[in-house]
């Protein structure tokens, strides 16, 4: 059953009526309802297009968090062949919030770093809702070191509300682990490409997204803190999250204009969850283009281009 966001209520009503008419037709209704179904489907499609033509930053945040939105495991399944997962940080343990491994992306050998939120209650608990602990970032560093050693480009799929702020995570050095992962990204002598596929939250995201090319899906968000967290700090009222989202410049359009993000990958009308195959194809083509452009440069050039990219952010505003 499809999940609808609050601003999608007109679409939900129309598509609900379509389903009712289809059920009547399946039960052998005496009246031909085909024309009415077609009329309602066209009306629902137009309502969906109208709603998504004028999304506010807060509404984009809701779309980025949509429960049916494709997750990292879906992208890996669709785009990476011969995927071999690598687990553990060789220091403390395994963190299922970060999936790492080696495989072939469009036939090219790569290392994969991905944050996984989970798609149902059981998997969300297993993956800790995509909020990594220190061992997750240390595992990412381990895989980046392997990639650097063997000359494998790194592809990161970012989707997290932020790093896990629990007591255990802090005791095990959460801040240092994030910093070390960010440092490892910057020091890579091989190309790295990051795609924000849902939420890109704070240091928990930047630890994997400090890349030569940073891309975002059209309705993803990328921010230093969640809108709810910003509202709690600025106005001591998390209910003002919509105001915070508007002022924080967290959408793909805003971030391309600010130079934080390099490219926007389009989504189908209604979001990635309404056309996963189209999104997988778009992400695959965008990442392949970026790697084609970067592969062939020597390690010093790769590092210099990455350094210059991040040092240039904000200089021309």
C-alpha positions in Angstrom: 0.0 0.0 0.0 1.4 3.4 -1.0 2.2 5.9 1.7 1.2 9.6 1.2 2.6 12.7 2.7 0.4 15.4 4.1 0.6 17.7 1.1 -0.2 14.8 -1.2 -3.8 14.4 0.2 -5.6 15.5 -3.0 -3.6 12.9 -4.9 -4.3 10.3 -2.3 -8.1 11.0 -2.5 -8.1 10.7 -6.3 -5.9 7.5 -6.4 -8.1 6.0 -3.7 -11.2 6.5 -5.9 -9.4 4.9 -8.8 -8.6 1.8 -6.6 -12.2 1.6 -5.6 -13.4 1.7 -9.2 -10.9 -0.9 -10.2 -12.1 -3.1 -7.4 -15.7 -2.7 -8.7 -14.6 -3.5 -12.2 -12.8 -6.6 -11.0 -16.0 -7.7 -9.2 -17.9 -7.5 -12.4 -19.8 -4.2 -12.0 -22.7 -3.8 -14.4 -21.6 -0.3 -15.3 -18.5 0.3 -17.4 -16.2 2.4 -15.3 -13.2 2.5 -17.7 -13.8 6.1 -18.8 -14.2 7.3 -15.2 -11.0 5.5 -14.2 -9.1 7.2 -17.0 -10.5 10.6 -16.1 -9.5 10.2 -12.4 -6.1 8.9 -13.3 -5.4 11.9 -15.5 -6.7 14.2 -12.7 -4.5 12.5 -10.1 -1.4 12.8 -12.4 -2.0 16.5 -12.8 -2.6 17.0 -9.1 0.7 15.2 -8.4 2.6 17.3 -11.0 1.1 20.5 -9.5 2.1 19.6 -6.0 5.7 18.7 -6.9 6.2 21.8 -9.1 6.2 24.1 -6.0 7.7 22.1 -3.1 8.9 24.0 -0.2 12.2 23.1 1.5 10.2 21.4 4.3 8.2 19.4 1.9 11.4 18.3 0.1 12.6 17.2 3.5 9.5 15.1 3.9 10.0 13.6 0.5 13.7 12.8 1.3 12.5 10.9 4.4 9.6 9.1 2.6 9.4 5.5 3.9 9.1 4.1 0.4 12.1 6.0 -1.0 14.8 3.7 -2.4 17.6 3.0 0.0 21.3 2.3 -0.4 20.8 -1.5 -0.6 18.4 -0.9 -3.5 21.0 1.1 -5.4 23.7 -1.4 -4.8 21.4 -4.2 -6.0 20.5 -2.3 -9.1 23.9 -0.8 -10.1 26.7 -2.9 -8.6 27.5 -6.4 -9.8 29.7 -9.0 -8.0 29.3 -7.0 -4.8 31.3 -8.4 -1.9 30.5 -6.8 1.4 33.3 -6.0 3.9 32.4 -5.9 7.6 34.0 -4.7 10.8 36.4 -2.0 11.7 39.1 -4.4 13.0 39.0 -2.5 16.3 35.6 -2.8 18.0 32.9 -4.5 15.8 30.5 -4.2 13.0 28.1 -1.3 12.3 25.2 -2.2 10.0 24.4 1.5 9.5 27.3 1.7 7.1 27.5 -0.9 4.3 30.9 -1.2 2.6 32.3 -3.6 0.0 33.9 -4.1 -3.4 32.1 -4.6 -6.7 31.7 -3.5 -10.3 29.8 -0.3 -11.0 28.8 -0.4 -14.7 31.6 -3.0 -15.1 34.2 -0.8 -13.4 35.8 -2.1 -10.2 35.0 0.2 -7.3 34.8 0.4 -3.5 31.3 1.2 -2.2 30.5 3.2 1.0 26.8 3.4 1.8 24.6 4.5 4.6 21.5 2.3 5.1 18.4 3.4 7.0 16.3 0.2 6.6 12.9 -0.2 5.1 10.8 -1.8 7.8 10.8 -2.0 11.6 13.2 -4.9 11.8 15.7 -3.6 9.3 15.6 -0.1 10.7 16.5 -1.4 14.1 19.3 -3.5 12.6 20.7 -0.5 10.7 20.1 2.0 13.5 18.0 4.2 11.1 21.2 4.9 9.2 22.9 6.7 12.1 26.4 5.3 12.2 28.5 4.7 15.3 32.3 5.2 15.4 32.9 1.6 14.2 30.9 2.4 11.0 33.2 5.4 10.1 36.3 3.4 11.0 35.1 0.6 8.7 34.7 3.2 6.0 38.3 4.4 6.6 39.5 0.8 6.3 37.8 0.3 3.0 39.0 3.6 1.7 42.6 2.5 2.5 42.0 -0.7 0.6 40.7 1.3 -2.4 43.7 3.6 -2.3 46.1 0.7 -2.1 44.5 -1.1 -5.1 43.6 2.0 -7.2 39.8 1.5 -6.9 37.5 4.6 -7.3 35.2 5.1 -4.3 31.5 5.6 -4.7 29.5 6.8 -1.6 25.7 6.7 -1.2 24.8 9.1 1.6 21.5 8.8 3.5 21.6 9.7 7.2 19.9 12.1 9.6 23.3 12.3 11.3 25.8 10.2 13.3 24.4 8.4 16.3 24.7 10.6 19.4 24.4 7.8 22.0 26.6 7.6 25.1 28.4 4.5 23.9 29.2 6.1 20.6 30.6 9.2 22.3 32.7 7.0 24.7 34.2 5.2 21.7 35.3 8.4 20.0 32.5 9.4 17.7 33.8 12.9 16.9 37.3 11.5 16.1 36.0 8.7 14.0 34.0 11.3 11.9 37.1 13.5 11.5 39.3 10.5 10.5 36.8 9.4 7.9 36.6 13.0 6.5 40.4 13.1 6.5 40.5 9.7 4.7 38.2 11.1 2.0 40.4 14.1 1.5 43.6 12.1 1.3 42.4 9.5 -1.2 44.6 9.3 -4.3 41.8 7.7 -6.3 38.6 9.5 -7.5 35.7 9.5 -5.2 32.1 10.4 -6.0 29.3 10.9 -3.5 25.5 10.9 -4.1 23.0 12.2 -1.5 20.1 9.8 -2.1 18.0 10.9 0.8 19.1 12.9 3.8 22.6 14.3 4.2 22.8 15.1 7.8 25.7 17.0 9.4 29.1 15.4 10.0 27.5 12.0 9.7 27.1 12.7 6.0 30.2 14.8 5.3 32.4 11.9 6.6 31.6 10.0 3.4 30.7 12.9 1.1 34.0 14.8 1.0 34.4 13.8 -2.6 35.7 15.0 -5.9 32.1 15.1 -7.2 29.1 15.5 -4.9 25.7 14.9 -6.4 22.2 15.1 -5.0 18.9 13.6 -6.1 16.4 16.4 -6.9 14.3 16.0 -3.7 17.2 15.1 -1.3 18.3 17.5 1.4 21.8 18.2 2.8 22.4 20.3 5.9 24.6 20.9 8.9 21.7 20.0 11.3 18.2 18.7 10.9 15.4 21.4 10.6 14.0 20.2 13.9 17.4 20.6 15.6 18.0 24.0 14.1 14.5 25.2 15.2 15.2 23.9 18.8 18.4 25.9 18.9 17.2 29.1 17.2 13.7 29.4 18.6 13.6 26.7 21.3 10.7 25.2 19.5 11.1 22.2 17.2 7.6 22.8 15.8 9.2 25.7 13.7 11.1 23.1 11.7 9.4 24.5 8.5 10.8 27.9 9.1 14.3 26.5 9.8 14.2 24.4 6.6 13.4 27.5 4.6 16.2 29.5 6.0 18.9 26.8 6.0 19.2 26.5 2.2 19.1 22.6 2.3 17.7 21.8 -1.1 19.6 20.7 -4.1 18.9 23.9 -6.0 20.3 26.0 -3.1 23.4 23.9 -2.7 24.3 23.9 -6.4 24.0 27.7 -6.4 26.3 27.8 -3.3 28.8 25.5 -4.8 28.5 22.8 -2.2 27.0 20.3 -4.7 28.1 19.8 -8.3 25.1 18.2 -10.0 21.4 17.5 -9.4 20.0 14.1 -10.6 16.4 14.4 -11.6 13.6 12.4 -9.9 10.3 11.3 -11.4 7.2 13.4 -10.6 6.2 12.3 -7.1 9.7 11.4 -6.0 12.1 8.6 -6.4 9.8 6.1 -4.8 7.3 6.5 -7.7 9.9 5.5 -10.3 12.9 3.7 -8.7 14.1 2.2 -12.0 14.4 5.7 -13.6 16.3 7.0 -10.6 18.7 4.0 -10.6 19.4 4.7 -14.2 20.0 8.4 -13.6 22.3 7.8 -10.7 24.2 5.2 -12.6 24.8 7.4 -15.6 25.7 10.4 -13.5 28.3 8.5 -11.4 29.7 6.9 -14.5 30.2 10.3 -16.2 31.9 11.6 -13.2 34.3 8.6 -12.9 35.0 8.8 -16.6 36.1 12.4 -16.1 38.2 11.7 -13.1 39.8 8.3 -13.9 43.2 8.8 -15.5 44.4 11.7 -13.4 47.3 10.9 -11.1 47.0 10.8 -7.3 48.4 14.3 -6.8 45.9 15.8 -9.3 43.0 14.0 -7.8 43.9 15.3 -4.3 44.5 18.9 -5.6 41.2 19.0 -7.5 39.3 17.8 -4.4 41.1 20.3 -2.1 40.4 23.2 -4.5 36.8 22.2 -4.8 36.2 22.5 -1.1 38.4 25.6 -0.5 36.3 27.4 -3.2 33.0 26.9 -1.5 31.7 30.3 -0.4 34.5 32.3 -2.0 32.4 33.7 -4.9 29.2 34.6 -3.0 
